[in-house]
């Protein structure tokens, strides 16, 4: 499955636009990770516990997006974007979204 942040893919043309496709993940750090992150925030710098959690959540969101696009019959997702927000004080929501399409050689 081709996943691109662009509207076009070199050498390909859109044969069919299938519609919006999403991959949603909600994650929370465990108590130990929150404590370690809290202590690290006192001295400043990158909070690697949260960086790792968000990187994993983005990968998981893309996996779900690809699965959903495949169920729609797509062979590509164009204009991939991410959005994120907090739910409460301990959870993060990551949404990957784009347009599911069928590409064919130009």
N, C-alpha and C positions, 0 to 999 in steps of 0.2 A: 504494500500500500504506500503510495506516495503521499507524504504530508509536507505541505509547503506553506510558508507565510506569504507567498506571492499570489497574484490572481491568475498567473499563467505558469506553465512549465515548458521549458524549451523543447521544441520538437513534438509537442503534444497539442491537441486541441480538445476543448470540452465538447463531448458529444451529447451529454445529458447532465443537467443540474438536478440533483435529487433533493436538496434542501439543507436546512441547518442541521448540524450534528454537534452533540455535546459529550463531554466526559467530566463528571463531577466527583470530587473527592473531599471528604471532611476528615481532618486529622487532628489529633491532640497529642501533645507530649505527655509522657508518663510523669509521675511525681518526681522521680529521680532526675529526669531531664529538665524539668522546670526548676528544681533546686539548683542544679549545676548552671543552668542558664542565668538564673537570678544572681548567683554569686559572680559569674563572669561579667554580668552587666555592671557590676559595681566598679570594675577596673577599666571598662571600656573595651572596644575592639569588636571583632566579629564574634557572634554567638553561634558557634559551629553546630550546636545541638539543633537550633532552629533552621539553620541553613541546610543541614542534611535532611531534616524532616520535610522542608519545602521542596527540595530537589526530588526526593522520592515521591512526594505528592504530585508534582508536575509530571513525572514519568508515568505514574499510575493513571493520571487524568488523560494523558495522551493514549495510553493503552485502551482505556475505556472508550475514548473518542473513535479510535480505529475499529474497535469491535462493533460499535454502533453504526459506523459508516459501512462496514462490511455487511451488516444485517440489512442495510438499505440497498445493497447491491452496488456500492461505490467501489472504485479502484483507486480513488485519491480523495484527499481533503485539501482544499485550497483556503487561503486567507486565515491560516491558523492564528488564533489569539489566545491569551490567557487573561483571566481575571481572578482576583483573590479578595477575600474579606475575612474578618474575624467574626466568630460566633461566640458570644460570651467573652470570657477572658482567657480561655484555655484551648479554644479550637480555631483552626483555620480552614477555610473553604477555598479550594482551587478549582477553577472551571477552565477547561480547554474547549474552545469552540471554533467552528469553521463551516465551510460549505462542502457537503459531500457531492462528488461529481463522478462521472464516468469519462475518463480520458481515452483518446485513441491517437495513434501516430498522425502527425500533420501531413 
